[in-house]
Amino acid sequence: MTAISNPGTPAAPGPVSLALHGRTALVTGAASGIGRACARRLAAAGATVRAVDRDAAGLTALADGLPAGTAGTAGTVEPYPLDLTDLDAAERVAAGSDVLVNNAGIQLVRPIEDFPPEVFHEVLTVMLEAPFRLLRGALPHMYRQGWGRIVNVSSVHGLRASPFKSAYVAAKHGLEGLSKTAALEGAAHGVTSNCVNPGYVRTPLVERQIADQAAAHGIPEERVLTEVLLVDSALKRLIEPEEVAEAVAFLCTPQASYMTGASLALDGGWTAH
């Protein structure tokens, strides 16, 4: 029986580890929440992290107390204050990136008939059009070197819809499609593209929407967590940003080289219903 040749097979499986020394990783929304955790995790793996956010003060604080590097030497964090609605600047800042983490997001909870059109436009710009432009900036370098990792921080709302979140759900569903398209186009060039899909994460974005959810559903704020946010989750807790960052890191490891076009649910069992 003739053995099947598979020249792209990586080395034999071993312990999962991540070493990104000499690599440049770009993380959007890096000043807080998931983005901050991802920037710190990738820097700990040795990467030079381009930390992009419109919160310049948050970026300045990001590099304080970086965790020790996985191979003895941590990477660095380079702050890039940027509003992602400046799409040309977003494309430029992505040039030369080996790892791209599209994470930045904004949220507004309103019924469709009351949703401000200008906010809908801003959400789609920051959460879908900007990732497209960042991909345009990053992919030529990735293709030239035959290696790249794209991780799109989607959401359970990339797989499911919820009322009162028309812009956010539309953007996340679009990001899922963009990620899969990048996976198909990038496969021949050694570039993978995946989504991670967390449920509700303990971040400022979630904390800020509790009042909006209370108003939309007509209930007190203290009931929002159990009766709205976590009602469909089997695990009745918020996921921590560091847990999401570990999933992002895993998708950059050699052991994840065969994962592309996937959506990795971190939703406490929400989508198991």
C-alpha positions as CSV (number, residue, x, y, z in Angstrom):
1,M,0.0,0.0,0.0
2,T,1.5,3.3,-1.1
3,A,1.9,5.9,1.7
4,I,0.2,9.2,1.1
5,S,2.7,12.1,0.8
6,N,1.9,15.0,3.1
7,P,4.8,17.5,3.0
8,G,2.9,20.1,5.0
9,T,2.7,18.0,8.1
10,P,4.2,19.7,11.2
11,A,6.5,18.0,13.7
12,A,5.1,15.3,15.9
13,P,2.7,16.5,18.5
14,G,4.1,17.6,21.8
15,P,3.1,19.9,24.7
16,V,1.2,22.9,23.6
17,S,3.4,25.9,23.8
18,L,3.7,29.3,22.1
19,A,6.9,31.1,21.1
20,L,6.6,34.2,19.0
21,H,10.1,35.6,19.3
22,G,10.9,37.6,16.2
23,R,7.2,37.9,15.3
24,T,5.0,41.0,15.2
25,A,1.5,40.8,16.5
26,L,-1.2,43.5,16.0
27,V,-4.1,43.6,18.5
28,T,-6.9,46.0,18.2
29,G,-8.9,47.2,21.2
30,A,-5.8,46.6,23.2
31,A,-6.3,49.1,26.0
32,S,-8.8,47.1,28.0
33,G,-10.7,43.8,28.3
34,I,-10.0,41.0,25.9
35,G,-7.6,43.1,23.8
36,R,-5.5,43.9,26.8
37,A,-5.3,40.3,27.8
38,C,-4.4,39.2,24.3
39,A,-1.7,41.8,24.0
40,R,-0.1,40.8,27.3
41,R,-0.3,37.1,26.4
42,L,1.3,37.5,23.0
43,A,4.0,39.7,24.5
44,A,4.7,37.0,27.1
45,A,5.2,34.6,24.2
46,G,7.9,36.9,22.9
47,A,6.1,38.9,20.2
48,T,6.5,42.5,19.5
49,V,2.9,43.7,20.0
50,R,1.4,46.6,18.1
51,A,-1.3,47.6,20.6
52,V,-4.0,49.6,18.7
53,D,-6.8,51.5,20.5
54,R,-8.2,55.0,20.6
55,D,-7.6,55.1,24.3
56,A,-4.1,56.5,24.4
57,A,-3.9,56.5,28.2
58,G,-5.0,52.9,28.4
59,L,-2.3,51.9,25.9
60,T,0.4,53.7,28.0
61,A,-0.7,51.7,31.1
62,L,-0.8,48.4,29.1
63,A,3.0,47.7,29.2
64,D,3.2,48.0,33.0
65,G,4.1,44.7,34.6
66,L,4.1,42.5,31.6
67,P,4.2,38.8,32.5
68,A,7.5,36.9,32.2
69,G,8.2,35.4,28.8
70,T,7.5,31.8,28.1
71,A,11.1,31.2,26.9
72,G,12.8,33.5,29.4
73,T,12.4,36.7,27.4
74,A,9.2,38.6,27.1
75,G,8.4,40.6,24.0
76,T,7.4,44.3,24.0
77,V,4.3,46.3,23.6
78,E,4.3,49.3,21.2
79,P,1.3,51.6,21.7
80,Y,-0.5,52.8,18.5
81,P,-3.3,55.3,19.4
82,L,-5.7,55.0,16.5
83,D,-9.4,55.4,15.9
84,L,-10.3,52.5,13.6
85,T,-12.9,54.6,11.8
86,D,-9.7,56.0,10.0
87,L,-9.7,53.1,7.7
88,D,-6.6,54.2,5.6
89,A,-4.6,54.5,8.8
90,A,-5.8,51.0,10.0
91,E,-4.6,49.4,6.8
92,R,-1.2,51.1,7.0
93,V,-0.6,50.1,10.7
94,A,-1.2,46.4,9.8
95,A,1.6,46.2,7.3
96,G,4.3,43.8,8.4
97,S,2.2,42.0,10.9
98,D,2.7,38.2,11.4
99,V,-0.3,37.8,13.7
100,L,-3.4,39.9,13.5
101,V,-6.0,39.9,16.3
102,N,-9.2,41.7,15.3
103,N,-10.8,42.5,18.6
104,A,-12.0,46.1,18.9
105,G,-15.7,46.4,19.4
106,I,-18.5,48.8,20.5
107,Q,-22.0,48.1,21.6
108,L,-25.4,49.8,21.8
109,V,-28.5,48.1,23.0
110,R,-31.7,49.5,21.3
111,P,-34.7,48.1,19.3
112,I,-34.2,48.4,15.6
113,E,-36.8,51.2,15.2
114,D,-34.9,53.3,17.8
115,F,-31.4,52.4,16.7
116,P,-29.5,55.5,15.6
117,P,-28.4,55.0,12.0
118,E,-25.1,56.8,12.6
119,V,-24.2,54.4,15.4
120,F,-25.2,51.4,13.2
121,H,-22.7,52.8,10.6
122,E,-20.0,53.3,13.3
123,V,-20.4,49.7,14.6
124,L,-20.1,48.2,11.2
125,T,-17.1,50.4,10.3
126,V,-15.1,49.5,13.5
127,M,-16.1,45.9,13.7
128,L,-16.3,44.7,10.1
129,E,-14.8,47.2,7.6
130,A,-11.8,48.0,9.8
131,P,-10.9,44.2,10.1
132,F,-11.2,44.0,6.3
133,R,-8.8,46.9,5.9
134,L,-6.4,45.5,8.5
135,L,-6.4,42.2,6.6
136,R,-5.6,44.1,3.4
137,G,-2.6,45.6,5.2
138,A,-1.4,42.5,6.8
139,L,-1.8,39.7,4.2
140,P,0.9,40.7,1.7
141,H,3.6,40.3,4.3
142,M,2.1,37.0,5.6
143,Y,1.9,35.7,2.0
144,R,5.5,36.6,1.2
145,Q,6.9,34.8,4.1
146,G,4.5,31.8,3.9
147,W,3.2,32.1,7.5
148,G,0.5,34.1,9.3
149,R,-2.1,33.9,11.9
150,I,-5.4,35.8,11.8
151,V,-7.6,35.5,14.9
152,N,-10.9,37.3,14.8
153,V,-12.5,37.9,18.2
154,S,-16.1,37.3,17.3
155,S,-18.8,36.4,19.8
156,V,-21.5,33.9,20.5
157,H,-23.5,36.7,18.6
158,G,-21.5,35.7,15.5
159,L,-23.4,32.3,15.8
160,R,-26.7,33.4,17.4
161,A,-28.8,36.6,17.5
162,S,-30.2,38.5,20.4
163,P,-32.9,41.2,20.4
164,F,-31.9,44.8,20.6
165,K,-28.3,44.3,19.2
166,S,-28.9,44.6,15.4
167,A,-25.6,46.4,14.7
168,Y,-23.4,44.2,16.9
169,V,-25.0,40.9,15.6
170,A,-24.8,42.1,12.0
171,A,-21.1,43.0,12.4
172,K,-20.2,39.7,14.1
173,H,-22.0,37.6,11.5
174,G,-20.1,39.5,8.8
175,L,-16.8,39.0,10.6
176,E,-17.5,35.2,10.6
177,G,-17.9,35.3,6.8
178,L,-14.8,37.5,6.4
179,S,-12.8,35.1,8.5
180,K,-13.8,32.1,6.5
181,T,-13.1,33.8,3.2
182,A,-9.6,34.7,4.5
183,A,-9.1,31.1,5.6
184,L,-9.9,29.8,2.1
185,E,-7.7,32.4,0.4
186,G,-4.8,32.1,2.8
187,A,-4.5,28.3,3.0
188,A,-2.1,28.1,0.1
189,H,0.1,30.7,1.7
190,G,0.5,29.2,5.1
191,V,-2.0,31.6,6.7
192,T,-4.8,30.5,9.0
193,S,-7.9,32.5,9.9
194,N,-10.2,31.6,12.8
195,C,-12.7,33.1,15.1
196,V,-13.0,32.8,18.8
197,N,-16.6,33.1,20.1
198,P,-16.9,34.0,23.7
199,G,-20.1,34.5,25.6
200,Y,-20.3,37.4,28.0
201,V,-16.8,38.4,29.1
202,R,-16.0,40.4,32.3
203,T,-15.1,43.6,30.3
204,P,-16.0,47.3,30.4
205,L,-18.1,46.7,27.3
206,V,-20.3,44.2,29.1
207,E,-20.5,46.3,32.3
208,R,-21.6,49.3,30.3
209,Q,-24.5,47.5,28.6
210,I,-26.2,46.4,31.8
211,A,-28.1,49.7,32.2
212,D,-29.2,49.5,28.5
213,Q,-30.3,45.9,28.9
214,A,-32.3,46.8,32.1
215,A,-34.1,49.6,30.2
216,A,-34.7,47.5,27.1
217,H,-36.2,44.6,29.1
218,G,-37.9,46.7,31.8
219,I,-36.1,45.0,34.8
220,P,-33.8,46.3,37.5
221,E,-30.0,46.2,36.7
222,E,-29.3,43.6,39.4
223,R,-31.4,41.1,37.5
224,V,-29.8,41.6,34.1
225,L,-26.9,39.2,34.7
226,T,-29.0,36.1,35.6
227,E,-32.2,36.9,33.6
228,V,-30.7,38.3,30.4
229,L,-27.0,37.8,29.9
230,L,-26.6,34.3,31.3
231,V,-30.0,32.9,30.8
232,D,-28.9,30.7,27.9
233,S,-25.5,29.7,29.3
234,A,-25.1,26.4,31.1
235,L,-22.2,27.9,33.1
236,K,-23.6,30.7,35.2
237,R,-20.6,33.0,35.2
238,L,-18.9,35.5,33.0
239,I,-15.8,34.3,31.2
240,E,-12.6,36.1,32.1
241,P,-10.5,38.0,29.4
242,E,-7.5,35.9,30.2
243,E,-9.4,32.7,29.2
244,V,-10.2,34.2,25.8
245,A,-6.6,35.3,25.4
246,E,-5.5,31.7,25.9
247,A,-7.7,30.5,23.1
248,V,-6.3,33.2,20.9
249,A,-2.8,32.1,21.8
250,F,-3.6,28.5,21.1
251,L,-4.6,29.4,17.5
252,C,-1.1,30.7,17.0
253,T,0.6,27.5,18.1
254,P,2.1,24.9,15.8
255,Q,-0.4,22.4,17.2
256,A,-3.2,24.5,15.7
257,S,-1.7,24.7,12.2
258,Y,-4.5,22.6,10.8
259,M,-7.3,24.7,12.3
260,T,-8.6,27.3,9.8
261,G,-12.0,28.6,8.9
262,A,-13.2,27.5,12.4
263,S,-15.3,29.2,15.0
264,L,-14.2,28.3,18.5
265,A,-17.1,28.7,21.0
266,L,-16.2,29.8,24.5
267,D,-19.8,30.3,25.5
268,G,-20.4,28.2,28.6
269,G,-22.8,25.9,26.6
270,W,-24.9,28.6,25.1
271,T,-24.9,27.2,21.6
272,A,-25.4,23.7,22.9
273,H,-29.2,24.4,23.2
